[in-house]
């Protein structure tokens, strides 16, 4: 049986994220990322443009994440049609969340210090 690969393109967004556009997938196939295998790489189907950090996108099951050619990340994809997906190094999300939390606390601390200086308790 002949394997028919879909038309696809992979665009690097940054070092930890890639966007995959797939057209005409008719049969299951392997999606391969030429980076050293790490179980923290995940593939999400980009089903909602409103999703914050991909939290509500459908993820490819862990059982479909495989080592390809002895060192690369590969995923068995069993989705047909035209769609887009995101390949992402998952720990990067935690960095972004931590960055937002840190910025919020720094801003709150600055407001508190300014408020306390001008309107705080005076003896």
C-alpha positions, -999 to +999 in steps of 0.1 A: +000+000+000+013+034-010+016+061+017+002+094+007+016+124+026-005+155+029+008+189+017+022+208+047+043+237+058+061+243+090+068+278+102+091+285+131+075+310+154+104+310+179+128+285+194+100+268+213+071+269+190+063+259+154+031+263+134+021+234+111-004+239+083-017+207+068-038+204+036-054+173+022-046+148+049-064+116+038-045+089+058-026+088+091+010+100+088+041+108+110+049+144+118+086+148+125+104+176+142+142+175+137+151+184+173+165+160+199+137+139+214+122+154+246+088+143+260+080+180+268+074+188+231+037+187+225+014+190+194-019+208+197-045+211+170-052+248+166-090+245+167-098+278+184-083+312+177-096+323+211-075+299+231-051+315+255-017+298+254-033+268+237-049+258+269-082+246+252-067+231+221-069+194+216-035+178+222-021+148+204-020+119+229+014+111+246+012+075+232+015+090+197+048+108+206+077+087+194+114+087+189+121+089+152+155+079+136+169+073+171+168+109+183+141+131+168+106+139+180+078+123+159+040+121+163+016+097+147-012+119+134-045+104+126-065+135+116-079+141+081-086+172+061-071+207+063-060+220+097-033+237+116-013+226+146+012+240+170+043+221+181+054+236+214+079+230+241+055+228+269+076+242+298+078+275+279+041+281+290+052+280+326+078+307+319+052+329+303+028+324+332+056+331+357+066+363+338+030+376+339+026+369+376+060+385+384+051+416+363+017+419+381+034+418+415+061+443+406+034+467+393+013+462+425+044+468+446+053+500+428+017+513+432+018+503+469+051+521+475+040+553+457+006+553+474+022+547+508+047+575+502+021+601+493-010+589+512+004+566+539+002+570+576+019+602+588+030+606+624 
